[in-house]
Amino acid sequence: MSDMALLRIGILVAGLLLVAAIFLFGRPAKTPQGKRREPPEAERPRREPVLGEPGTDTAAAETESDTAVSQPELGLPDAEPSPSGSDLGKRPSQDFDKIVSLYVAARAGEVLRGEDIVVAAEKTGLVFGYMNVFHRLLDAHPERGPVFSMASIMKPGSFDMTNIREMETPAIAFFLTLPAPMTALDGWEKMLPTVQRMAELLDGVVLDDSRNALGRQRIAHIRDELRAYDRQHQAPPLTKAPRW
């Protein structure tokens, strides 16, 4: 199979990641009554994904689309524990209500190789653990679960270390699954530079959740979303007892 054919396959399966993450990291929490819901996927316009096009360096990317990409509805099997039995990076709670994702994609005609991904992950402080994917943990509190995680876009998303030299993938994905062991904005501020550094080490391109080159406008928009998320989920202030 040619590199370009492999890249096209990666584009087609990239939409599976958010669905697969549900089975990797837990299940979405129920939406509270009265909470604003997004329009159905079928009503959203679809923008063709962009992977590795020339001239899509993240430093030069200034415009991007906020258009959501519809995700396929798939009946994936429940994820099984990793063969090694490692719980490093396992979420203490199986509920989540939001996933923020970024991709590092190979440039046109290229692929990301397994050995290079592992070396880059180690250099950026990621650890291999639960579900055979990589995680960023809190240094003093790894038991609180991952700040964010990294997987391959090729099913099943895990990294088989026994065959890592033969592994090739068009892209890798990074997931900030909320709630996280820190505020959403702080988690993003840890994930973004890691993703950017991984792209440098792998000579790849950083893409947003719509697989468009990640630019400053999109970064600012995500930060605003996460600030709003933190405000919505912060603990309510303690009320003072009335004086009689």
C-alpha positions as CSV (number, residue, x, y, z in Angstrom):
1,M,0.0,0.0,0.0
2,S,1.4,3.4,-1.0
3,D,2.0,6.2,1.5
4,M,-0.8,8.3,-0.1
5,A,-3.3,5.4,0.1
6,L,-2.4,4.9,3.8
7,L,-2.9,8.6,4.4
8,R,-6.4,8.5,2.7
9,I,-7.3,5.6,4.9
10,G,-6.2,7.6,7.9
11,I,-8.5,10.5,6.8
12,L,-11.5,8.2,6.6
13,V,-10.9,6.6,10.0
14,A,-10.0,9.8,11.9
15,G,-13.6,10.4,12.6
16,L,-13.7,7.2,14.7
17,L,-11.5,8.6,17.4
18,L,-14.0,10.5,19.5
19,V,-16.3,7.4,19.4
20,A,-13.4,5.1,20.3
21,A,-12.4,7.5,23.2
22,I,-15.7,6.9,24.8
23,F,-14.8,3.2,25.1
24,L,-11.2,3.9,26.0
25,F,-11.8,6.4,28.8
26,G,-15.3,5.9,30.0
27,R,-18.8,7.0,29.2
28,P,-20.3,10.5,28.7
29,A,-22.2,11.9,31.6
30,K,-25.9,12.5,31.1
31,T,-26.8,16.0,30.0
32,P,-28.7,17.9,32.7
33,Q,-32.2,19.0,32.1
34,G,-32.4,22.5,30.6
35,K,-28.8,22.4,29.3
36,R,-28.4,23.8,25.8
37,R,-27.8,21.0,23.3
38,E,-25.9,21.1,20.1
39,P,-27.9,20.6,16.9
40,P,-28.0,17.1,15.5
41,E,-25.0,15.9,13.6
42,A,-27.1,15.5,10.4
43,E,-27.9,19.3,10.4
44,R,-24.3,20.4,10.6
45,P,-22.4,21.1,7.4
46,R,-19.4,18.9,6.7
47,R,-16.0,20.2,5.8
48,E,-13.6,17.9,4.1
49,P,-10.6,17.1,6.4
50,V,-7.2,18.5,5.5
51,L,-4.2,16.4,6.3
52,G,-0.6,17.3,5.6
53,E,-1.2,19.8,2.8
54,P,1.8,21.9,1.8
55,G,2.0,25.3,3.6
56,T,-0.1,24.3,6.6
57,D,2.6,24.9,9.3
58,T,0.9,25.8,12.5
59,A,2.9,29.0,12.9
60,A,1.6,30.3,9.7
61,A,-2.0,29.1,10.0
62,E,-4.2,32.1,10.7
63,T,-7.6,31.1,9.6
64,E,-9.6,28.0,10.3
65,S,-13.1,26.7,10.2
66,D,-15.2,26.2,13.4
67,T,-17.5,23.8,11.4
68,A,-18.0,20.6,13.2
69,V,-17.3,17.3,11.4
70,S,-20.0,14.7,11.9
71,Q,-18.9,11.5,13.5
72,P,-20.1,8.1,12.4
73,E,-22.4,6.2,14.7
74,L,-20.6,2.9,15.3
75,G,-21.2,0.0,17.7
76,L,-17.7,-0.5,18.9
77,P,-17.1,-3.3,21.4
78,D,-16.3,-2.4,25.0
79,A,-12.6,-1.8,25.5
80,E,-10.7,-4.5,27.3
81,P,-7.8,-3.9,29.8
82,S,-4.4,-3.8,28.3
83,P,-2.6,-7.1,28.2
84,S,0.1,-5.8,30.5
85,G,-2.6,-5.1,33.1
86,S,-1.2,-1.6,33.7
87,D,-3.6,0.9,35.3
88,L,-1.2,3.8,34.8
89,G,-3.4,6.5,33.2
90,K,-6.7,5.0,34.1
91,R,-9.4,7.5,34.9
92,P,-10.8,7.1,38.5
93,S,-14.2,8.1,37.2
94,Q,-15.8,6.6,34.1
95,D,-18.0,9.7,33.5
96,F,-17.0,12.6,31.3
97,D,-18.9,15.3,29.5
98,K,-16.5,16.9,27.1
99,I,-13.5,15.8,24.9
100,V,-11.0,18.3,23.4
101,S,-8.9,16.8,20.7
102,L,-5.9,17.7,18.6
103,Y,-4.0,15.8,16.0
104,V,-0.4,15.5,14.8
105,A,-0.5,14.4,11.2
106,A,2.2,13.4,8.8
107,R,2.9,15.7,5.8
108,A,1.6,14.7,2.4
109,G,3.1,11.5,1.2
110,E,4.6,10.7,4.6
111,V,3.7,8.6,7.6
112,L,4.5,8.7,11.3
113,R,6.5,5.6,12.4
114,G,6.0,3.8,15.6
115,E,9.6,4.1,16.9
116,D,9.7,7.8,16.3
117,I,6.4,8.3,18.1
118,V,7.6,6.5,21.2
119,V,10.9,8.4,21.3
120,A,9.0,11.7,20.9
121,A,6.5,10.8,23.5
122,E,9.3,10.0,26.1
123,K,10.9,13.4,25.3
124,T,7.7,15.2,25.9
125,G,7.0,13.5,29.3
126,L,4.3,11.1,28.2
127,V,4.1,7.7,29.8
128,F,2.9,4.4,28.3
129,G,0.1,2.8,30.3
130,Y,-3.6,2.0,30.5
131,M,-5.2,0.7,27.2
132,N,-1.7,0.6,25.7
133,V,-1.7,4.3,24.9
134,F,0.3,7.3,26.2
135,H,-0.8,9.6,29.0
136,R,0.4,12.9,30.7
137,L,0.0,12.4,34.4
138,L,0.3,14.7,37.4
139,D,3.8,14.3,38.8
140,A,2.8,14.0,42.4
141,H,-0.6,12.4,41.9
142,P,-0.6,9.8,39.0
143,E,-3.6,8.1,40.7
144,R,-5.8,11.0,39.7
145,G,-5.8,9.8,36.1
146,P,-4.5,11.4,32.9
147,V,-4.5,15.1,32.2
148,F,-4.7,14.0,28.5
149,S,-3.9,11.0,26.5
150,M,-2.4,10.1,23.1
151,A,-3.5,7.3,20.7
152,S,-3.0,6.4,17.0
153,I,-5.8,7.1,14.6
154,M,-5.5,3.6,13.2
155,K,-7.8,1.1,14.8
156,P,-7.7,0.0,17.6
157,G,-5.8,3.2,18.5
158,S,-3.3,1.4,20.8
159,F,0.5,1.0,20.4
160,D,1.7,-2.6,20.2
161,M,5.2,-2.4,21.6
162,T,6.1,-5.8,20.4
163,N,5.7,-4.7,16.8
164,I,6.4,-1.0,17.2
165,R,9.1,-1.0,14.5
166,E,6.6,-2.0,11.9
167,M,3.9,0.4,13.0
168,E,3.0,3.3,10.7
169,T,0.1,5.7,11.0
170,P,-1.0,8.9,9.2
171,A,-1.6,10.7,12.4
172,I,-1.8,10.5,16.2
173,A,-4.6,12.0,18.3
174,F,-4.5,13.8,21.7
175,F,-7.5,13.8,24.0
176,L,-8.2,16.1,26.9
177,T,-11.2,14.3,28.6
178,L,-13.2,16.5,31.0
179,P,-13.5,16.6,33.9
180,A,-9.7,16.2,34.3
181,P,-7.5,16.1,37.4
182,M,-7.1,19.9,37.0
183,T,-9.1,22.7,35.5
184,A,-10.0,22.4,31.8
185,L,-8.0,25.5,30.9
186,D,-4.9,24.3,32.8
187,G,-5.2,20.9,31.1
188,W,-5.3,22.6,27.7
189,E,-2.2,24.7,28.5
190,K,-0.4,21.4,29.2
191,M,-1.6,19.6,26.2
192,L,-1.1,22.3,23.5
193,P,2.7,22.7,24.0
194,T,3.1,19.0,24.1
195,V,1.3,18.5,20.9
196,Q,3.3,21.3,19.2
197,R,6.6,19.8,20.4
198,M,5.5,16.4,19.2
199,A,4.8,17.9,15.8
200,E,8.3,19.4,15.7
201,L,10.0,16.1,16.7
202,L,8.0,14.1,14.1
203,D,8.1,16.8,11.4
204,G,4.3,16.8,11.4
205,V,1.4,19.3,11.3
206,V,-0.9,20.1,14.2
207,L,-4.6,19.9,13.3
208,D,-7.7,20.8,15.2
209,D,-10.7,18.6,15.8
210,S,-11.9,19.3,12.3
211,R,-8.6,18.3,10.9
212,N,-7.7,21.8,9.8
213,A,-4.4,23.4,10.5
214,L,-4.4,24.8,14.1
215,G,-4.1,28.6,14.1
216,R,-4.1,31.3,16.7
217,Q,-7.8,32.1,16.2
218,R,-8.8,28.6,16.8
219,I,-6.5,28.3,19.9
220,A,-8.1,31.5,21.3
221,H,-11.6,30.1,20.6
222,I,-10.8,26.8,22.4
223,R,-9.4,28.8,25.4
224,D,-12.6,30.8,25.6
225,E,-14.7,27.6,25.5
226,L,-12.6,26.0,28.3
227,R,-12.8,29.2,30.5
228,A,-16.6,29.0,30.2
229,Y,-16.5,25.3,31.0
230,D,-14.4,26.0,34.2
231,R,-16.8,28.7,35.3
232,Q,-19.8,26.4,34.7
233,H,-18.2,23.6,36.7
234,Q,-16.6,25.5,39.6
235,A,-17.8,24.9,43.1
236,P,-20.6,27.2,44.1
237,P,-19.6,29.8,46.7
238,L,-20.4,29.0,50.3
239,T,-23.4,31.0,51.6
240,K,-23.0,32.7,54.9
241,A,-25.4,31.8,57.7
242,P,-28.0,34.4,58.3
243,R,-27.7,36.5,61.4
244,W,-30.8,36.5,63.6
